[in-house]
């Protein structure tokens, strides 16, 4: 009898799988995320993580520029 293959993790090494982050989305945002995930052949979680990482970098850059200019980042 063939042995079952162990599950394959698609998360990058070091990702905290036991500490998920939940967020609430508008239905239009969820639809857009689902469409993009389908187009890129990714799971919703995988795409959401990529979008979050890009957004974090942009947010951090904006915050650093605001600090350098002495203005609030919001």
Steps between C-alpha positions, in 0.01 A plus 500: 500500500650840402573744777314829508712801417549748783317830450699760308536837666480789258582758765846653512725352766441670835140610439295473819227259393352477847444878528279607208394861454135555416365802319157607390447593137218655308338258258650691207848474655454125558377455142803686368737291715332176386523605133867592532582177686331298227687688226833442677419141598549580869298441813320794656738487795808498280384798297380689807846455656672632187267801484557565870879486459492746210265724695720487811800613299304788344354601837840488667658712225219756528541510879876547474457785251248666731737475797784646292275790399366544852137437397250244630488177297121475489 
